[in-house]
Amino acid sequence: MVVAGRARCRAERRRPRVSEESKPRTQPLSTTLKSLGVLETVAQAERSVRVSELARELGWSRAAVHQQLVTLTAAGWMEQTDEGAYRLTLRAAWVGQSALRQAGLADRVLPAMERLVEEIREAVSLAILERDTATIIQRLEPGRTLQVDLRAEAQMPLGRSASGKVLMAWATERQLDDLRNRGVEVPAAEDLAAIREAGYATSSGRWLDGVTGIAAPVFDVHGGCVGALSLAGPASRLDVEKATTALLRRAEEVNEVLSGKGGAR
């Protein structure tokens, strides 16, 4: 019994040990990586793109690009125009908005929102463009009763709210076209340009009677508008000039944080 035990121990010592490093690791699917590459390339374009353009951009054969486009179209991520070009569907926009929520956009903006509430003593909100409305994903209000009935997840009309105007003013042409197709009344190009020139938008009583709203854009690291930071209060007591100055200052602070140039202070 002792001899057998010693032999077993020697055999175990001779048996090679498999380290964690030597274990086979799960490799990413190359086809999935290619599909995501196509999505990202199309997303960077301001218009629909043709197979030949994508092939040149990616350095692939036209057949390989076409196969990826057909797959993404079948999955609902792409659609083909009447001219034969390809573009993203609104599924990409829906996933993008969900990503904003999961990435903690509201949490990263929260410190600046808290400071704005302390300064102005009125309700402060963060809204994103979701389908054909401005949807509030974060809202704060001072510790007193306000005659403003807004709640997180509330949906504001794009054309009649300050946040909606901002989201349309900094939207892409593709987004504006989608809104028009949904029946949304998009302001004239010169009106949107005037909002961009000012850097903010206002609304007074067009959505809620007796309430004035002011909103400014929030940008991501690539310079795209991902939301609207706004404040709202009764027109009878809101100092619009003071409120606008404070809002723009806090919006600039938020944009520094989201661009990676600054941190929450």
Backbone torsions as a table, in degrees:
resi	resn	phi	psi	omega
1	MET	NA	-39.6	179.5
2	VAL	-66.2	-43.3	179.7
3	VAL	-61.2	-43.4	179.8
4	ALA	-62.9	-38.3	-180.0
5	GLY	-66.2	-40.4	179.0
6	ARG	-65.3	-39.7	179.3
7	ALA	-63.2	-39.0	-179.3
8	ARG	-66.7	-39.4	179.4
9	CYS	-64.7	-41.8	179.3
10	ARG	-64.4	-38.6	-179.8
11	ALA	-64.9	-38.5	179.4
12	GLU	-67.9	-34.9	178.3
13	ARG	-67.6	-34.9	-179.0
14	ARG	-75.7	-21.7	-176.2
15	ARG	-68.6	124.0	-178.3
16	PRO	-65.8	137.1	178.5
17	ARG	-88.7	138.5	179.9
18	VAL	-95.4	113.6	179.3
19	SER	-77.4	163.9	178.1
20	GLU	-63.0	-33.8	-178.2
21	GLU	-68.3	-31.1	-175.9
22	SER	-84.6	-11.4	179.1
23	LYS	-68.0	140.5	-179.8
24	PRO	-63.3	136.2	179.8
25	ARG	-103.0	149.7	178.2
26	THR	-69.5	126.1	-177.7
27	GLN	-94.1	146.1	178.1
28	PRO	-67.9	151.3	179.0
29	LEU	-77.9	119.7	-177.6
30	SER	-63.5	-34.8	179.9
31	THR	-66.1	-37.4	178.1
32	THR	-67.8	-41.3	177.6
33	LEU	-61.1	-38.0	178.3
34	LYS	-66.7	-41.1	178.9
35	SER	-61.6	-43.6	178.8
36	LEU	-65.4	-34.4	176.3
37	GLY	-63.3	-39.5	177.0
38	VAL	-64.8	-44.3	179.4
39	LEU	-58.7	-46.2	-178.2
40	GLU	-65.3	-38.2	-179.8
41	THR	-67.1	-43.5	178.4
42	VAL	-66.2	-36.5	-178.9
43	ALA	-64.1	-28.0	-179.4
44	GLN	-77.2	-15.4	-179.0
45	ALA	-83.4	146.5	179.4
46	GLU	-86.5	-5.4	-178.3
47	ARG	-146.3	175.9	176.8
48	SER	-66.1	150.9	-175.7
49	VAL	-124.0	153.6	179.7
50	ARG	-95.5	163.0	-178.8
51	VAL	-58.9	-42.9	-178.3
52	SER	-62.9	-37.3	178.5
53	GLU	-65.9	-44.1	179.0
54	LEU	-65.2	-38.7	179.5
55	ALA	-61.1	-42.3	178.7
56	ARG	-66.9	-41.9	-177.1
57	GLU	-66.0	-40.9	-176.4
58	LEU	-89.6	-17.6	-177.3
59	GLY	76.1	27.5	179.6
60	TRP	-108.2	170.9	172.4
61	SER	-75.1	157.1	179.0
62	ARG	-64.4	-34.2	179.8
63	ALA	-64.4	-41.6	-179.9
64	ALA	-66.0	-41.9	178.9
65	VAL	-65.2	-43.8	-178.6
66	HIS	-62.2	-39.7	179.1
67	GLN	-62.5	-41.6	177.8
68	GLN	-64.7	-41.0	-179.8
69	LEU	-65.4	-41.1	178.0
70	VAL	-62.8	-41.1	179.0
71	THR	-64.1	-46.0	-179.1
72	LEU	-67.5	-32.2	176.2
73	THR	-67.1	-42.9	178.5
74	ALA	-63.8	-30.5	-179.7
75	ALA	-83.7	-7.0	177.3
76	GLY	91.7	9.6	-179.0
77	TRP	-92.3	-23.0	-178.1
78	MET	-126.7	159.1	172.1
79	GLU	-143.2	151.2	-178.2
80	GLN	-103.0	133.5	-179.9
81	THR	-80.4	172.0	178.6
82	ASP	-64.0	-25.4	179.4
83	GLU	-83.6	-2.9	177.8
84	GLY	95.1	-1.5	178.3
85	ALA	-84.5	170.3	-178.2
86	TYR	-120.5	149.4	177.3
87	ARG	-150.5	163.8	178.4
88	LEU	-71.3	148.6	173.0
89	THR	-89.8	177.6	179.3
90	LEU	-72.4	-8.5	175.4
91	ARG	-61.5	-36.5	178.5
92	ALA	-63.3	-39.1	178.4
93	ALA	-65.3	-40.5	180.0
94	TRP	-63.2	-44.6	178.9
95	VAL	-66.6	-36.9	178.1
96	GLY	-61.3	-42.5	178.5
97	GLN	-66.5	-38.0	176.4
98	SER	-64.0	-36.2	178.6
99	ALA	-64.9	-37.5	177.8
100	LEU	-60.3	-40.5	179.5
101	ARG	-66.4	-48.2	-175.1
102	GLN	-71.1	-25.7	-179.8
103	ALA	-78.2	-2.1	176.0
104	GLY	78.7	32.2	179.0
105	LEU	-56.0	-47.6	-177.9
106	ALA	-62.0	-39.2	-178.7
107	ASP	-66.7	-37.4	-179.2
108	ARG	-72.7	-25.5	179.3
109	VAL	-87.2	-17.5	-172.0
110	LEU	-55.0	-45.4	-179.0
111	PRO	-57.7	-42.6	178.9
112	ALA	-67.4	-36.4	177.8
113	MET	-63.7	-40.9	179.2
114	GLU	-62.6	-41.3	179.2
115	ARG	-67.2	-35.8	179.1
116	LEU	-66.8	-39.7	177.2
117	VAL	-62.1	-41.6	179.5
118	GLU	-63.8	-36.3	-178.4
119	GLU	-72.9	-48.6	-169.9
120	ILE	-98.1	-23.7	-179.4
121	ARG	61.8	39.7	175.6
122	GLU	-135.7	171.0	-177.9
123	ALA	-68.7	136.4	-179.4
124	VAL	-124.6	136.6	-176.7
125	SER	-135.8	158.1	171.2
126	LEU	-123.3	123.9	-177.2
127	ALA	-125.0	151.6	176.3
128	ILE	-124.1	158.6	176.1
129	LEU	-78.9	118.0	-178.4
130	GLU	-133.1	108.8	-174.6
131	ARG	57.3	-107.6	-177.2
132	ASP	-121.3	28.4	177.7
133	THR	-139.9	165.9	170.8
134	ALA	-97.9	112.5	-174.4
135	THR	-101.9	124.4	179.6
136	ILE	-77.1	126.2	178.4
137	ILE	-111.0	-9.8	175.7
138	GLN	-153.9	136.9	179.8
139	ARG	-146.3	135.6	176.4
140	LEU	-128.7	150.1	174.7
141	GLU	-144.8	153.4	-178.5
142	PRO	-67.3	168.5	-176.1
143	GLY	-80.1	52.0	174.1
144	ARG	-153.5	161.3	-176.1
145	THR	-70.7	131.0	177.6
146	LEU	-118.3	149.6	175.9
147	GLN	-88.6	46.2	178.8
148	VAL	-130.5	117.7	-175.2
149	ASP	-103.3	81.9	176.6
150	LEU	-124.7	145.0	177.3
151	ARG	-137.1	154.9	175.0
152	ALA	-56.3	140.6	-176.2
153	GLU	79.3	3.6	175.5
154	ALA	-69.5	149.8	-180.0
155	GLN	-112.6	126.2	-178.8
156	MET	-107.3	143.5	177.3
157	PRO	-66.0	138.5	-175.7
158	LEU	-66.0	-43.8	-173.3
159	GLY	-78.9	-16.0	-174.0
160	ARG	-115.1	-1.3	178.5
161	SER	-113.6	150.8	179.3
162	ALA	-62.2	-40.7	179.2
163	SER	-63.8	-42.2	179.1
164	GLY	-62.1	-40.4	178.6
165	LYS	-63.1	-41.9	178.9
166	VAL	-63.8	-45.3	-178.4
167	LEU	-63.2	-34.0	176.8
168	MET	-76.7	-36.4	-178.4
169	ALA	-63.6	-33.6	-179.3
170	TRP	-105.6	13.7	177.1
171	ALA	-76.5	158.4	175.6
172	THR	-78.6	164.1	177.9
173	GLU	-60.4	-36.1	178.0
174	ARG	-62.8	-44.3	178.9
175	GLN	-63.3	-40.4	179.3
176	LEU	-65.8	-39.7	177.2
177	ASP	-62.4	-41.4	178.8
178	ASP	-63.5	-39.6	178.8
179	LEU	-64.1	-42.7	178.7
180	ARG	-62.1	-40.7	178.9
181	ASN	-64.6	-25.0	178.3
182	ARG	-85.8	-0.5	179.0
183	GLY	90.0	10.4	178.7
184	VAL	-78.2	135.6	177.6
185	GLU	-81.4	104.2	-178.4
186	VAL	-89.3	130.4	178.9
187	PRO	-58.0	159.9	178.5
188	ALA	-62.5	156.0	-176.9
189	ALA	-57.6	-39.0	-179.0
190	GLU	-68.6	-31.2	177.3
191	ASP	-69.7	-41.1	177.4
192	LEU	-65.7	-38.7	178.3
193	ALA	-64.1	-37.0	179.6
194	ALA	-65.0	-36.8	177.5
195	ILE	-66.7	-43.3	178.2
196	ARG	-62.7	-39.1	179.4
197	GLU	-64.1	-42.0	179.7
198	ALA	-72.4	-32.8	-178.5
199	GLY	90.6	3.7	179.2
200	TYR	-162.6	171.0	177.4
201	ALA	-135.8	155.9	178.4
202	THR	-130.0	159.6	172.9
203	SER	-145.5	144.5	-178.7
204	SER	-141.2	104.2	175.8
205	GLY	72.3	2.8	-179.0
206	ARG	-78.9	-22.1	178.7
207	TRP	-115.0	-51.6	176.7
208	LEU	-118.3	125.5	-177.7
209	ASP	-59.9	133.1	175.9
210	GLY	74.8	8.3	-177.5
211	VAL	-116.0	132.7	176.1
212	THR	-106.4	134.3	178.8
213	GLY	-122.0	145.5	177.3
214	ILE	-133.4	135.4	-177.6
215	ALA	-139.6	148.9	177.6
216	ALA	-133.7	152.6	-176.9
217	PRO	-76.7	151.9	173.9
218	VAL	-119.4	129.5	-173.7
219	PHE	-113.6	151.4	176.1
220	ASP	-89.5	-173.7	-176.0
221	VAL	-65.5	-22.1	179.5
222	HIS	-93.5	1.8	179.2
223	GLY	87.8	7.1	178.0
224	GLY	-87.3	142.7	179.8
225	CYS	-74.0	120.6	-179.0
226	VAL	-111.1	-5.3	-179.5
227	GLY	-176.5	177.2	178.2
228	ALA	-130.6	123.2	175.3
229	LEU	-92.2	127.4	-174.1
230	SER	-139.9	162.4	171.1
231	LEU	-134.3	153.1	-178.2
232	ALA	-146.4	142.4	179.0
233	GLY	-162.1	165.8	178.4
234	PRO	-58.1	131.5	-178.4
235	ALA	-59.3	-26.6	-177.0
236	SER	-67.8	-23.5	-177.6
237	ARG	-123.7	-9.9	-175.9
238	LEU	-76.8	123.5	173.5
239	ASP	-84.6	98.5	-171.9
240	VAL	-61.7	-43.1	-178.1
241	GLU	-63.7	-47.2	178.8
242	LYS	-64.2	-42.8	-178.9
243	ALA	-64.3	-41.2	-180.0
244	THR	-64.0	-43.8	179.4
245	THR	-60.7	-44.9	-179.9
246	ALA	-66.4	-40.9	-179.6
247	LEU	-62.3	-46.5	-178.8
248	LEU	-64.6	-35.8	178.4
249	ARG	-65.3	-43.1	-179.9
250	ARG	-72.9	-33.0	176.4
251	ALA	-64.5	-39.3	177.1
252	GLU	-63.8	-38.8	177.3
253	GLU	-62.7	-43.7	178.0
254	VAL	-61.4	-44.0	-178.2
255	ASN	-64.8	-31.7	175.3
256	GLU	-66.3	-40.7	179.7
257	VAL	-65.7	-46.5	-176.8
258	LEU	-71.0	-24.2	178.7
259	SER	-82.5	-9.4	-178.5
260	GLY	86.8	4.0	-177.3
261	LYS	-89.1	-14.3	-178.4
262	GLY	-147.3	169.0	178.8
263	GLY	-121.7	171.1	177.7
264	ALA	-63.6	126.9	-176.3
265	ARG	-103.8	NA	NA
